[in-house]
Amino acid sequence: MRCLVLLTSVILSATALAQSNAVPTLRTDVRLTTVDVIVTDKKGVPVHGLKADDFSVRENKQPQAIRNFEEHAGNAPTTYDRPRPGVFTNATVARGGANNVLLIDFLNTPPELQAFMRDQLAKFVISQPAGAHTAIFTMNSSVHLLQDFTTDPEILKMALKHMGTKFSAFTGQIQTGPDMQMQAMEGLYEGSTAALQAQIGQVMQSLSDFTAKEQAFLQRNQALLTMSCLRDVARYLSGVPGRKNVMWLSTSFPVYIQQDPESNGKPFQVNEVLDAEMRQTKNALASSQIALYPVDPSGTPVPPSFQVSNDSSSTSLAAQQRMYGSSSFTPQNKAADNALFQRHSSMNELADATGGKAFYNGNDIAGALRDAQADGSQFYTLTYTPPLNAKPGQFRNVEINVQGKGLRVRYRKGYYTSEATTNGLADLNSKKTSFSMQAMAPQSSEVLFQLEVSKPSGETNAAKIIGAPIFEALPHGMYQLNALVDFSTLQFSPDADGKMHGVVDVATVIYDKNGKVLDSRSDRATLALDDARYQAMLKSGMRYHQVVALPDKGDGYVRVAVHDAMTDKLGTVQVSMSSVRESAAKTKQ
């Protein structure tokens, strides 16, 4: 964070940051649409050295002027200098390049694949290029941050080592082969009369149809939970600036749920397309500037009929067709092929929508991850002002072309405009903010600020001390959190009164060591600044003070968020209780 001149800063106390019903009567929305573009030649080799004039952008077929242009050539991302001891800031997050995220999907990856997957992950993290910022998330019934962004491969390897094997409520339940009941009935079929065979055949078909419905129900719930988790990942990463390459290790999930088309019964009775949910997921990922790189850890697929574990003893095609409820010439493999095609289709669809790339049908998982990381580190970033006639919730098609023979481009193909908010202001209690305020979420750095700890000077209103009611019966101390906000990362808009208007929220939350909320406070400041005060704050920053009470022993966390309600941008800084106590002691000395 660049040096801010403190002497001319405008100090906003907790009292001044009070709730207010006054809002700016005019809002100038200058949000930019950001698109990351990967350009390769015919052989797939990245193309460097292109200029802004080489690109053309259209949104809903309307030409758009490129406002900002930047090339990222695979170099290590730039970072801000580390602050002095006792000062905590969110300005150390990687900026100017891509951030890498390993998303390990236990929801869709069976336990028997996980040991090999962990070995491949360990090989990948150790071979990362210097300076690469990487975080690790896991997902099962929910999303969990296993390791925040770091450039140290040993830290990543240690996190993976303690990850262990996880079980899903879905993997192993959906079977593609006949169960014991179906095989037993087939045994009865072979030795029965023609009349009895007809009856047994009808029962077998009914059982096959019931199994198909059951599988479709499980697949639907599995797909819905998977997409919900992916949207949560997008919310977690929304405050991290720049491109995020999310390498999603998963056998994926079907978006198009359907029975075998060659079924002898009712092949279309369980068909469903989860189009609306998929659209929401693609938009959430693309809006957070996430490029999804699905990697299938199951390796090269082996047809069920060739597997050692195959226990189907019948070689009769007619018997196989009855047991699998299919008229296919390869009934044993048909269901597996159909499921694999559906899963890989969803992987390709998500990757294509976000500008990423899918990897499957290979056993070199570490190599696929390296290819994904290299692919996502060499790109061009274009920004433009979207048309003013865009309606809230409307899909906007994006088309980008580049001059040059045989060049290929990959980017997100569009986005949905944000829904209208009350008075044009984003709510502090939005899903984005609530996810970013969880104790184990990555620090957001769309709004930059630093936090310095000191002992309070003078008396403080007890009613405004966060944590005082919680730790009143315990030995505790008072600590003042002094936030200094980089004013240039906030958006202010001119109004008819000639002043610059903005709305800023500040929230402070105290957690225990397990991430449970103990106490919190949020305040909103509606500001109207004349030109002199506005320019002074651009130079000096905005200051905010909050007193917290913390126990003398034990650990937990304090997280402070600064939220720009005009743009819904967010900055968060989290400090452990022990660090607060140590910093205050050093400041006092």
C-alpha positions as CSV (number, residue, x, y, z in Angstrom):
1,M,0.0,0.0,0.0
2,R,1.5,3.3,-1.1
3,C,2.5,5.7,1.6
4,L,-0.4,7.9,2.8
5,V,0.1,11.3,4.4
6,L,-1.5,11.0,7.8
7,L,-1.3,14.6,9.0
8,T,-3.9,15.8,6.5
9,S,-6.3,12.8,6.9
10,V,-9.9,13.3,7.8
11,I,-10.7,11.2,10.9
12,L,-14.0,9.4,11.0
13,S,-14.9,8.1,14.4
14,A,-17.3,5.3,15.1
15,T,-19.9,7.9,16.0
16,A,-19.6,9.6,12.7
17,L,-20.0,6.3,10.9
18,A,-23.6,5.9,12.0
19,Q,-26.6,4.6,10.1
20,S,-28.2,7.3,7.8
21,N,-31.2,7.4,5.6
22,A,-29.7,10.1,3.4
23,V,-28.4,8.8,0.1
24,P,-27.0,10.6,-3.0
25,T,-29.7,11.8,-5.4
26,L,-27.4,11.1,-8.3
27,R,-25.3,8.0,-9.0
28,T,-22.8,7.9,-11.8
29,D,-22.1,4.2,-12.4
30,V,-18.8,3.8,-14.1
31,R,-18.3,0.1,-13.5
32,L,-16.2,-1.5,-16.2
33,T,-16.6,-4.8,-17.8
34,T,-13.4,-6.9,-17.6
35,V,-12.6,-9.7,-20.0
36,D,-9.5,-11.8,-19.9
37,V,-8.5,-13.1,-23.4
38,I,-6.2,-16.0,-24.2
39,V,-4.7,-15.8,-27.7
40,T,-2.9,-18.7,-29.3
41,D,-1.7,-19.7,-32.8
42,K,-2.8,-22.8,-34.7
43,K,-0.6,-25.0,-32.6
44,G,-1.9,-23.7,-29.3
45,V,1.2,-21.6,-28.5
46,P,0.4,-18.3,-26.7
47,V,0.8,-15.2,-28.8
48,H,2.5,-12.2,-27.1
49,G,3.1,-8.6,-28.1
50,L,-0.4,-7.7,-29.3
51,K,-1.7,-4.2,-28.9
52,A,-5.1,-2.8,-28.0
53,D,-5.6,-1.9,-31.6
54,D,-5.4,-5.5,-32.6
55,F,-8.5,-6.3,-30.6
56,S,-12.2,-5.5,-31.3
57,V,-15.0,-5.9,-28.7
58,R,-18.7,-6.1,-29.3
59,E,-21.4,-6.4,-26.7
60,N,-24.8,-7.6,-28.0
61,K,-23.3,-6.8,-31.5
62,Q,-22.5,-3.2,-30.5
63,P,-18.9,-2.1,-30.9
64,Q,-17.2,-1.1,-27.6
65,A,-14.2,1.1,-27.0
66,I,-11.4,-0.5,-25.0
67,R,-10.6,1.7,-22.1
68,N,-7.8,-0.3,-20.5
69,F,-5.5,-2.9,-21.9
70,E,-2.8,-5.0,-20.3
71,E,-0.8,-8.1,-21.3
72,H,0.2,-10.8,-18.8
73,A,3.0,-12.9,-20.1
74,G,3.3,-15.5,-17.4
75,N,5.6,-13.4,-15.1
76,A,5.2,-13.6,-11.4
77,P,2.4,-11.3,-10.2
78,T,3.4,-8.0,-8.6
79,T,2.8,-7.5,-4.9
80,Y,2.8,-4.7,-2.4
81,D,5.7,-4.3,0.1
82,R,5.1,-5.9,3.4
83,P,4.0,-3.4,6.1
84,R,6.1,-2.7,9.2
85,P,5.5,-4.9,12.2
86,G,2.3,-4.3,14.0
87,V,0.5,-3.1,10.8
88,F,-1.8,-5.4,9.0
89,T,-3.0,-4.8,5.4
90,N,-4.9,-6.5,2.6
91,A,-2.5,-4.9,0.0
92,T,-0.2,-7.8,0.1
93,V,-2.5,-9.9,-2.1
94,A,-1.2,-10.6,-5.6
95,R,-2.1,-7.9,-8.1
96,G,-1.2,-7.6,-11.7
97,G,-1.3,-11.3,-12.5
98,A,-3.4,-14.4,-12.0
99,N,-4.1,-16.1,-8.7
100,N,-4.3,-19.9,-8.7
101,V,-6.9,-21.9,-6.8
102,L,-6.9,-25.7,-6.3
103,L,-10.5,-26.7,-5.8
104,I,-10.6,-30.4,-4.6
105,D,-14.0,-31.8,-5.1
106,F,-14.8,-34.6,-2.7
107,L,-18.5,-34.3,-3.5
108,N,-18.0,-36.0,-6.9
109,T,-14.7,-37.8,-6.5
110,P,-15.0,-41.4,-5.0
111,P,-12.6,-42.4,-2.2
112,E,-10.7,-44.9,-4.4
113,L,-9.4,-42.1,-6.6
114,Q,-8.3,-39.8,-3.8
115,A,-4.9,-41.3,-2.9
116,F,-3.6,-41.0,-6.4
117,M,-5.1,-37.5,-6.7
118,R,-3.2,-36.4,-3.5
119,D,0.1,-37.7,-4.9
120,Q,-0.5,-35.9,-8.2
121,L,-1.4,-32.7,-6.3
122,A,1.8,-32.9,-4.2
123,K,3.9,-33.2,-7.4
124,F,2.1,-30.2,-8.8
125,V,2.5,-27.8,-5.9
126,I,6.3,-28.6,-5.5
127,S,6.9,-27.8,-9.2
128,Q,5.1,-24.5,-9.2
129,P,7.0,-21.5,-10.7
130,A,8.5,-19.0,-8.2
131,G,6.1,-16.3,-7.0
132,A,2.9,-18.2,-8.0
133,H,0.1,-17.3,-5.6
134,T,-2.0,-20.4,-4.8
135,A,-4.8,-21.3,-2.4
136,I,-6.6,-24.6,-1.7
137,F,-10.3,-25.1,-1.3
138,T,-12.2,-28.3,-0.7
139,M,-15.9,-28.9,-1.4
140,N,-18.3,-31.6,-0.3
141,S,-21.5,-30.7,1.4
142,S,-20.1,-27.2,1.6
143,V,-17.0,-25.2,0.7
144,H,-14.0,-25.0,3.0
145,L,-10.7,-22.9,2.7
146,L,-7.9,-25.4,3.4
147,Q,-5.1,-23.0,2.7
148,D,-5.1,-19.2,2.0
149,F,-3.0,-17.8,-0.8
150,T,0.7,-18.4,-0.4
151,T,3.8,-18.6,-2.6
152,D,5.4,-21.3,-0.4
153,P,5.0,-24.7,-2.0
154,E,5.9,-26.4,1.3
155,I,2.9,-24.9,3.0
156,L,0.7,-26.1,0.2
157,K,2.2,-29.6,0.4
158,M,1.7,-29.7,4.2
159,A,-2.0,-28.7,3.8
160,L,-2.5,-31.5,1.2
161,K,-0.7,-34.0,3.5
162,H,-3.2,-33.4,6.3
163,M,-6.2,-33.4,4.0
164,G,-7.1,-37.1,4.3
165,T,-9.7,-39.2,2.5
166,K,-13.3,-37.8,2.4
167,F,-16.6,-39.5,1.7
168,S,-19.5,-38.1,-0.2
169,A,-23.2,-38.7,0.2
170,F,-23.4,-39.4,-3.5
171,T,-20.3,-41.2,-4.8
172,G,-20.8,-44.9,-4.9
173,Q,-24.6,-44.7,-4.8
174,I,-25.3,-44.3,-8.5
175,Q,-24.6,-47.6,-10.2
176,T,-24.4,-48.2,-13.9
177,G,-24.7,-52.0,-13.8
178,P,-27.4,-54.4,-12.7
179,D,-27.9,-55.1,-9.0
180,M,-28.3,-58.5,-7.4
181,Q,-32.0,-58.5,-7.8
182,M,-31.8,-58.0,-11.5
183,Q,-29.2,-60.8,-11.9
184,A,-31.3,-63.2,-9.8
185,M,-34.4,-62.5,-11.9
186,E,-32.3,-63.2,-15.0
187,G,-31.5,-66.5,-13.6
188,L,-35.2,-67.3,-13.2
189,Y,-35.8,-66.1,-16.7
190,E,-33.4,-68.5,-18.4
191,G,-35.2,-71.6,-16.9
192,S,-38.8,-70.5,-17.3
193,T,-41.6,-71.1,-19.8
194,A,-42.4,-68.6,-22.4
195,A,-45.4,-67.3,-20.5
196,L,-43.4,-66.9,-17.3
197,Q,-40.6,-65.3,-19.2
198,A,-43.0,-62.6,-20.4
199,Q,-44.1,-61.8,-16.9
200,I,-40.5,-61.8,-15.5
201,G,-39.5,-59.6,-18.4
202,Q,-42.2,-57.0,-17.5
203,V,-41.0,-57.1,-13.8
204,M,-37.4,-56.6,-14.9
205,Q,-38.4,-53.6,-17.1
206,S,-40.4,-52.1,-14.2
207,L,-37.4,-52.5,-11.9
208,S,-35.1,-51.0,-14.6
209,D,-37.4,-48.0,-14.9
210,F,-37.6,-47.5,-11.1
211,T,-33.8,-47.7,-10.9
212,A,-33.5,-45.1,-13.6
213,K,-35.8,-42.7,-11.7
214,E,-33.8,-43.3,-8.5
215,Q,-30.5,-42.6,-10.3
216,A,-32.0,-39.4,-11.9
217,F,-33.1,-38.2,-8.4
218,L,-29.6,-38.7,-7.0
219,Q,-28.0,-37.1,-10.0
220,R,-30.2,-34.1,-9.8
221,N,-29.4,-33.5,-6.1
222,Q,-25.7,-34.1,-6.7
223,A,-25.7,-31.6,-9.6
224,L,-27.6,-28.9,-7.6
225,L,-25.3,-29.2,-4.6
226,T,-22.2,-29.1,-6.9
227,M,-23.4,-25.9,-8.6
228,S,-24.3,-24.3,-5.3
229,C,-20.7,-25.0,-4.1
230,L,-19.2,-23.6,-7.2
231,R,-21.3,-20.4,-6.7
232,D,-20.0,-20.2,-3.1
233,V,-16.4,-20.5,-4.4
234,A,-17.2,-17.5,-6.7
235,R,-18.5,-15.5,-3.7
236,Y,-15.4,-16.4,-1.6
237,L,-13.1,-15.2,-4.4
238,S,-15.1,-12.2,-5.5
239,G,-13.0,-9.8,-3.4
240,V,-9.6,-11.1,-4.7
241,P,-8.5,-8.8,-7.6
242,G,-7.6,-10.0,-11.0
243,R,-8.0,-13.3,-12.8
244,K,-8.5,-16.5,-10.7
245,N,-7.5,-19.8,-12.3
246,V,-9.7,-22.3,-10.5
247,M,-8.3,-25.8,-11.2
248,W,-11.3,-28.0,-10.2
249,L,-10.3,-31.6,-9.6
250,S,-13.6,-33.5,-10.1
251,T,-15.2,-36.3,-12.0
252,S,-17.8,-33.5,-12.6
253,F,-21.6,-33.9,-12.7
254,P,-24.3,-34.3,-15.3
255,V,-26.3,-31.2,-16.2
256,Y,-28.4,-33.1,-18.8
257,I,-30.0,-36.0,-16.8
258,Q,-31.5,-38.6,-19.1
259,Q,-32.0,-42.4,-19.2
260,D,-30.5,-44.6,-21.9
261,P,-32.2,-43.6,-25.2
262,E,-32.2,-47.2,-26.2
263,S,-34.1,-48.3,-23.1
264,N,-36.9,-50.8,-23.6
265,G,-39.2,-49.0,-21.3
266,K,-39.7,-45.2,-21.1
267,P,-36.4,-43.6,-22.0
268,F,-37.6,-40.0,-21.7
269,Q,-39.5,-40.1,-18.4
270,V,-36.5,-39.0,-16.3
271,N,-35.0,-36.4,-18.7
272,E,-34.2,-33.1,-17.2
273,V,-31.9,-30.2,-18.1
274,L,-30.7,-28.0,-15.2
275,D,-30.3,-25.0,-17.5
276,A,-31.3,-22.2,-15.1
277,E,-29.0,-23.4,-12.3
278,M,-26.1,-23.9,-14.8
279,R,-26.7,-20.4,-16.1
280,Q,-26.5,-18.9,-12.6
281,T,-23.3,-20.9,-11.9
282,K,-21.6,-19.7,-15.1
283,N,-22.5,-16.1,-14.4
284,A,-21.3,-16.3,-10.8
285,L,-17.9,-17.6,-11.9
286,A,-17.5,-15.2,-14.8
287,S,-18.6,-12.2,-12.8
288,S,-15.9,-12.9,-10.2
289,Q,-13.3,-13.1,-13.0
290,I,-12.8,-16.8,-12.5
291,A,-11.6,-19.1,-15.3
292,L,-12.5,-22.6,-14.5
293,Y,-10.1,-25.5,-15.4
294,P,-11.9,-28.8,-14.7
295,V,-9.4,-31.7,-14.3
296,D,-10.9,-35.2,-14.2
297,P,-8.8,-37.4,-11.7
298,S,-10.3,-40.6,-12.9
299,G,-7.8,-40.9,-15.7
300,T,-8.2,-42.8,-18.9
301,P,-11.7,-44.5,-18.8
302,V,-11.9,-48.3,-19.0
303,P,-15.2,-49.8,-20.3
304,P,-17.0,-51.8,-17.5
305,S,-17.0,-55.0,-19.6
306,F,-13.1,-54.8,-19.5
307,Q,-12.7,-54.2,-15.8
308,V,-11.4,-56.9,-13.5
309,S,-14.2,-56.2,-11.0
310,N,-16.8,-57.0,-13.6
311,D,-19.0,-59.8,-12.2
312,S,-21.5,-60.2,-15.0
313,S,-21.3,-63.9,-15.9
314,S,-23.8,-63.9,-18.8
315,T,-22.4,-63.6,-22.3
316,S,-25.8,-63.7,-24.0
317,L,-26.6,-60.3,-25.6
318,A,-30.3,-60.8,-25.0
319,A,-29.6,-61.4,-21.3
320,Q,-27.3,-58.4,-21.1
321,Q,-30.0,-56.2,-22.7
322,R,-32.6,-57.4,-20.2
323,M,-30.4,-56.9,-17.2
324,Y,-29.3,-53.4,-18.3
325,G,-32.7,-52.3,-19.6
326,S,-31.2,-51.4,-23.0
327,S,-31.5,-52.5,-26.6
328,S,-27.9,-51.4,-27.3
329,F,-25.4,-53.8,-28.9
330,T,-23.1,-52.9,-26.0
331,P,-25.6,-52.7,-23.1
332,Q,-23.0,-53.2,-20.4
333,N,-21.0,-50.2,-21.5
334,K,-23.8,-48.0,-22.8
335,A,-24.8,-46.5,-19.4
336,A,-21.2,-45.8,-18.4
337,D,-20.5,-44.1,-21.8
338,N,-23.6,-42.0,-21.5
339,A,-22.8,-40.9,-17.9
340,L,-19.2,-40.1,-18.9
341,F,-20.3,-38.0,-21.9
342,Q,-22.7,-36.0,-19.8
343,R,-20.1,-35.3,-17.1
344,H,-17.5,-34.2,-19.6
345,S,-20.1,-32.1,-21.4
346,S,-20.7,-30.1,-18.2
347,M,-17.0,-29.7,-17.7
348,N,-16.6,-28.3,-21.2
349,E,-19.6,-26.0,-20.9
350,L,-18.3,-24.4,-17.6
351,A,-14.8,-24.1,-19.0
352,D,-15.9,-22.5,-22.2
353,A,-18.3,-20.1,-20.5
354,T,-15.5,-18.8,-18.2
355,G,-12.5,-18.8,-20.6
356,G,-10.9,-21.9,-19.1
357,K,-10.2,-25.3,-20.5
358,A,-11.2,-28.9,-19.5
359,F,-8.7,-31.7,-19.0
360,Y,-9.9,-35.4,-19.0
361,N,-9.1,-38.9,-20.4
362,G,-5.5,-38.7,-19.1
363,N,-3.5,-40.2,-16.2
364,D,-1.0,-37.3,-15.8
365,I,-3.1,-35.2,-13.4
366,A,0.0,-33.2,-12.3
367,G,0.8,-32.4,-15.9
368,A,-2.8,-31.3,-16.6
369,L,-2.6,-29.0,-13.6
370,R,0.7,-27.5,-14.9
371,D,-0.8,-27.0,-18.3
372,A,-3.9,-25.3,-16.8
373,Q,-1.7,-23.0,-14.7
374,A,0.5,-22.1,-17.7
375,D,-2.6,-21.5,-19.9
376,G,-4.1,-19.2,-17.3
377,S,-1.0,-17.1,-16.7
378,Q,-0.6,-15.8,-20.3
379,F,-3.5,-13.6,-21.3
380,Y,-4.6,-10.1,-22.1
381,T,-7.0,-8.1,-19.9
382,L,-9.5,-5.7,-21.7
383,T,-11.9,-3.4,-20.0
384,Y,-14.7,-1.3,-21.4
385,T,-17.7,0.6,-20.2
386,P,-20.8,-1.4,-20.8
387,P,-23.8,0.2,-22.7
388,L,-26.1,2.2,-20.5
389,N,-29.2,0.5,-22.0
390,A,-28.4,-2.8,-20.3
391,K,-31.4,-4.0,-18.2
392,P,-30.8,-5.6,-14.8
393,G,-30.6,-9.3,-15.0
394,Q,-30.2,-9.3,-18.8
395,F,-27.6,-11.6,-20.5
396,R,-25.1,-9.6,-22.5
397,N,-23.2,-11.4,-25.3
398,V,-19.5,-10.6,-25.6
399,E,-17.6,-11.1,-28.8
400,I,-13.9,-10.5,-29.1
401,N,-11.9,-10.7,-32.3
402,V,-8.1,-10.2,-32.9
403,Q,-6.3,-9.3,-36.0
404,G,-3.8,-11.9,-37.3
405,K,-4.0,-15.0,-39.5
406,G,-4.9,-18.2,-37.8
407,L,-5.1,-16.8,-34.3
408,R,-7.5,-18.3,-31.8
409,V,-9.1,-16.5,-28.8
410,R,-10.7,-17.9,-25.6
411,Y,-12.6,-15.8,-23.2
412,R,-15.9,-15.7,-21.3
413,K,-18.7,-15.4,-23.8
414,G,-21.0,-13.1,-21.9
415,Y,-22.4,-12.1,-18.5
416,Y,-25.7,-11.2,-16.8
417,T,-26.1,-7.6,-15.6
418,S,-26.5,-7.1,-11.9
419,E,-30.0,-6.8,-10.4
420,A,-31.1,-3.4,-9.3
421,T,-30.5,-2.5,-5.7
422,T,-32.4,-0.2,-3.4
423,N,-31.3,3.4,-4.1
424,G,-28.6,2.0,-6.3
425,L,-26.6,1.0,-3.3
426,A,-25.3,-2.4,-2.4
427,D,-26.3,-3.9,1.0
428,L,-23.6,-4.7,3.5
429,N,-25.6,-7.9,4.2
430,S,-25.3,-9.1,0.6
431,K,-24.2,-12.7,0.0
432,K,-20.8,-11.5,-1.3
433,T,-20.1,-9.6,1.9
434,S,-21.4,-12.3,4.2
435,F,-19.1,-14.8,2.5
436,S,-16.1,-12.5,2.7
437,M,-16.7,-11.9,6.4
438,Q,-16.4,-15.5,7.3
439,A,-13.4,-16.2,9.5
440,M,-11.8,-18.6,7.1
441,A,-12.4,-16.7,3.9
442,P,-9.5,-15.2,1.8
443,Q,-8.9,-11.6,2.5
444,S,-10.6,-9.3,0.0
445,S,-8.6,-6.4,-1.5
446,E,-10.9,-4.5,-3.8
447,V,-10.8,-1.7,-1.2
448,L,-7.3,-1.3,0.2
449,F,-6.6,-0.4,3.8
450,Q,-4.3,-1.1,6.6
451,L,-5.0,-1.8,10.3
452,E,-2.8,-0.7,13.2
453,V,-3.4,-1.7,16.8
454,S,-2.9,0.6,19.8
455,K,-4.2,1.0,23.3
456,P,-7.2,3.3,23.6
457,S,-6.4,6.9,24.7
458,G,-9.0,8.4,27.0
459,E,-12.4,7.1,27.9
460,T,-14.5,5.1,25.5
461,N,-18.3,4.7,25.4
462,A,-18.8,1.1,26.8
463,A,-21.9,0.6,24.6
464,K,-19.7,0.9,21.5
465,I,-17.0,-1.5,22.5
466,I,-17.2,-4.7,20.5
467,G,-16.7,-7.8,22.7
468,A,-17.3,-6.1,26.0
469,P,-20.5,-8.0,26.9
470,I,-18.9,-11.3,25.8
471,F,-15.6,-11.1,27.8
472,E,-16.9,-9.0,30.8
473,A,-16.5,-11.9,33.2
474,L,-13.0,-12.8,31.9
475,P,-9.7,-11.1,32.3
476,H,-9.6,-8.9,29.2
477,G,-8.1,-5.8,27.7
478,M,-9.2,-2.9,25.5
479,Y,-7.6,-2.4,22.1
480,Q,-8.1,0.3,19.5
481,L,-8.1,-0.7,15.8
482,N,-7.0,2.2,13.6
483,A,-8.0,1.6,10.0
484,L,-6.5,3.8,7.2
485,V,-8.4,3.4,3.9
486,D,-6.8,4.1,0.5
487,F,-9.4,6.6,-0.7
488,S,-8.5,6.1,-4.3
489,T,-10.0,2.6,-4.1
490,L,-13.5,4.0,-3.2
491,Q,-15.9,5.4,-5.7
492,F,-17.4,8.9,-5.3
493,S,-19.8,10.5,-7.7
494,P,-20.6,14.2,-8.3
495,D,-24.1,15.4,-7.4
496,A,-26.0,18.5,-8.4
497,D,-24.8,20.3,-5.3
498,G,-21.3,20.2,-6.6
499,K,-20.1,17.8,-4.0
500,M,-18.7,14.3,-4.3
501,H,-21.0,11.7,-2.8
502,G,-20.1,8.2,-1.5
503,V,-21.4,5.6,0.9
504,V,-19.0,3.5,3.0
505,D,-19.7,0.7,5.4
506,V,-17.3,-0.5,8.1
507,A,-17.9,-3.8,9.9
508,T,-15.9,-5.4,12.7
509,V,-16.5,-9.0,13.8
510,I,-14.9,-11.1,16.6
511,Y,-14.7,-14.9,16.1
512,D,-13.5,-17.7,18.4
513,K,-10.8,-20.0,17.2
514,N,-13.3,-22.2,15.4
515,G,-14.8,-19.3,13.4
516,K,-17.9,-18.8,15.4
517,V,-19.1,-15.2,15.6
518,L,-18.9,-13.8,19.2
519,D,-19.8,-10.2,18.6
520,S,-20.0,-7.7,15.7
521,R,-20.8,-4.1,14.8
522,S,-21.4,-2.4,11.4
523,D,-21.7,1.3,10.6
524,R,-22.6,3.2,7.5
525,A,-21.2,6.7,6.5
526,T,-23.0,8.7,3.9
527,L,-20.5,11.4,2.8
528,A,-20.8,14.6,0.8
529,L,-17.4,16.2,0.3
530,D,-16.5,19.5,-1.3
531,D,-13.6,19.5,-3.7
532,A,-11.0,20.5,-1.2
533,R,-11.9,17.8,1.3
534,Y,-12.2,15.2,-1.4
535,Q,-8.7,16.0,-2.8
536,A,-7.3,16.0,0.7
537,M,-8.7,12.5,1.4
538,L,-7.3,11.2,-1.9
539,K,-3.9,12.2,-0.6
540,S,-4.2,11.2,3.0
541,G,-6.8,8.4,3.1
542,M,-9.8,7.9,5.4
543,R,-9.3,6.9,9.0
544,Y,-11.7,4.9,11.2
545,H,-11.3,3.9,14.8
546,Q,-13.0,1.0,16.6
547,V,-12.4,-0.3,20.2
548,V,-12.6,-4.0,20.9
549,A,-12.4,-6.0,24.1
550,L,-10.4,-9.2,23.8
551,P,-9.6,-11.9,26.5
552,D,-6.1,-11.9,27.9
553,K,-5.7,-15.6,27.0
554,G,-6.9,-17.8,24.2
555,D,-7.1,-17.2,20.6
556,G,-9.6,-16.2,17.9
557,Y,-9.8,-13.6,15.2
558,V,-10.9,-10.1,14.5
559,R,-11.9,-9.2,11.0
560,V,-12.5,-5.7,9.7
561,A,-14.3,-5.0,6.4
562,V,-14.6,-1.7,4.5
563,H,-17.4,-1.9,1.9
564,D,-18.0,0.6,-0.9
565,A,-21.8,0.6,-1.2
566,M,-21.6,2.5,-4.5
567,T,-19.8,-0.3,-6.3
568,D,-20.2,-3.3,-3.9
569,K,-16.4,-3.5,-3.7
570,L,-14.9,-4.9,-0.5
571,G,-11.7,-5.0,1.5
572,T,-11.1,-7.2,4.6
573,V,-8.2,-7.6,7.0
574,Q,-8.1,-10.4,9.6
575,V,-5.9,-10.4,12.6
576,S,-5.5,-13.1,15.3
577,M,-6.3,-12.1,18.9
578,S,-2.7,-13.0,19.9
579,S,-1.3,-10.6,17.2
580,V,-3.6,-7.8,18.5
581,R,-2.3,-8.3,22.0
582,E,1.4,-8.4,20.9
583,S,1.0,-5.4,18.6
584,A,-0.6,-3.3,21.3
585,A,2.1,-4.2,23.8
586,K,4.9,-3.2,21.3
587,T,3.1,0.1,20.5
588,K,2.8,0.9,24.2
589,Q,6.6,0.3,24.7
